[in-house]
Amino acid sequence: MGAPDQDNGFTGQSGVGTRTAPSTRLRLTPPSLWKVILHNDDFTTRDFVVQILTSVFRKPEAEAVRIMMDVHRKGTGVAGIYPYDVADTKVAQVRTLAEAREFPLLCTLEPEA
């Protein structure tokens, strides 16, 4: 077993114990962000777009109405900015809800600059 003056990487006097891990620093990079874009069309109702923004994107009513008006007036509007996996899930949720109501609402992703 180890003598008290030896550093064998174990703790405890008997030489039996847990090995101490060397100190390492992990450098985590934040995930890239993606914009979820809603596109205007001539068939999806404004109320449905507001409903999508409040339910899927958790926007307060006033903000949802503002985004819906951007979509209506400018042709597109940013529903939110998220890491890719979250953004992709939200696009799929919008697509599923729109198809269920037979609306052609287009929702796409674009990298956040």
C-alpha positions in Angstrom: 0.0 0.0 0.0 1.2 3.6 -0.1 3.4 5.2 2.5 2.1 8.4 4.0 4.7 10.5 2.2 3.8 9.1 -1.3 1.1 10.8 -3.5 -0.6 7.9 -5.2 -3.7 9.8 -6.2 -5.9 8.2 -3.5 -7.2 9.8 -0.4 -7.2 8.2 3.1 -4.4 6.8 5.2 -4.9 3.2 4.2 -4.3 4.1 0.5 -7.8 3.1 -0.3 -10.3 5.7 -1.2 -11.4 7.8 -4.2 -9.1 9.1 -6.9 -9.2 12.9 -7.2 -9.7 14.2 -10.7 -7.3 16.7 -12.1 -8.8 20.2 -12.3 -10.0 20.9 -15.8 -11.8 23.9 -17.2 -14.5 23.3 -19.7 -15.1 26.1 -22.1 -18.7 25.9 -23.2 -19.8 27.9 -26.2 -23.4 29.1 -26.3 -25.6 27.4 -28.9 -26.2 29.2 -32.2 -29.5 31.0 -32.3 -32.2 30.8 -34.9 -35.1 33.1 -35.8 -38.5 31.5 -36.2 -40.2 33.5 -39.0 -44.0 33.5 -39.7 -45.0 34.3 -43.3 -48.1 36.1 -44.5 -50.6 34.4 -46.7 -54.1 35.3 -47.9 -55.9 32.5 -46.0 -54.6 32.2 -42.4 -56.7 34.3 -40.1 -55.2 37.0 -37.9 -56.8 35.4 -34.9 -55.1 32.1 -35.6 -51.7 33.8 -35.9 -52.3 35.5 -32.5 -53.4 32.1 -31.0 -50.2 30.5 -32.4 -48.0 33.3 -30.9 -49.6 33.1 -27.5 -49.8 29.3 -27.2 -46.7 28.0 -29.0 -44.4 31.0 -28.5 -45.8 32.1 -25.1 -46.1 35.7 -26.1 -48.4 38.1 -24.2 -51.5 39.1 -26.1 -50.3 42.6 -26.9 -46.9 41.4 -28.3 -48.7 38.7 -30.2 -50.9 41.2 -31.9 -47.9 43.4 -32.7 -46.0 40.5 -34.3 -49.2 39.4 -36.2 -49.5 43.0 -37.6 -45.8 42.8 -38.7 -46.6 39.6 -40.5 -49.6 41.1 -42.1 -48.0 44.4 -43.2 -44.4 43.4 -43.9 -45.0 39.9 -45.1 -43.0 38.3 -42.3 -42.5 38.6 -38.6 -40.1 37.1 -36.0 -42.0 34.9 -33.6 -38.9 34.2 -31.5 -35.2 33.5 -31.3 -34.1 30.1 -29.9 -31.4 27.5 -30.0 -31.8 25.3 -33.1 -33.5 22.3 -31.4 -36.1 24.6 -29.7 -36.7 26.6 -32.9 -37.2 23.5 -35.0 -39.7 22.1 -32.5 -41.7 25.3 -32.6 -41.8 25.2 -36.4 -43.1 21.7 -36.3 -45.7 22.6 -33.7 -46.9 25.5 -35.9 -47.0 23.3 -38.9 -49.1 20.7 -37.1 -51.6 23.2 -35.7 -51.9 25.0 -39.0 -52.5 21.7 -40.9 -55.1 20.7 -38.4 -57.0 23.9 -39.0 -56.3 23.7 -42.8 -54.4 26.9 -42.8 -51.3 27.3 -45.1 -49.4 29.3 -42.5 -45.7 29.0 -43.4 -43.2 29.1 -40.5 -39.4 28.9 -41.3 -36.0 29.1 -39.6 -33.2 31.5 -40.3 -29.9 31.9 -38.5 -29.7 34.8 -36.1 -27.0 37.2 -37.3 
